[in-house]
Amino acid sequence: MHLRLKTVVCRHPVGQAFGMTPTQLSDAVTSADPVERWRLEALMKAGYPPWDALVLSRRDDVDLHDAVALMELGCPPELAVRILL
């Protein structure tokens, strides 16, 4: 496994920075293409909160296997998101 580590400055939780209400999140999930929906489900199954999973699922530069591996290694979701973004 090869993880790409990036330095980021995170001032707000990802969900808040994404600026979506729960209704908007639900709409985004139902209108997502099948690949995004599959990635979202895989990320939530791995243990990411819905807001973080949505953000990560829509990013082409985030490797799904790396994201899942971080959770399997016991990395807290907030830290995993900071590493991946």
ABEGO torsion letter per residue (X at the ends): XBBBBBBBBBABBAAAAAGBBAAAAAAAAAABBAAAAAAAAAAAAAGBBAAAAAAAAABAABBAAAAAAAAAAGBBAAAAAAAAX
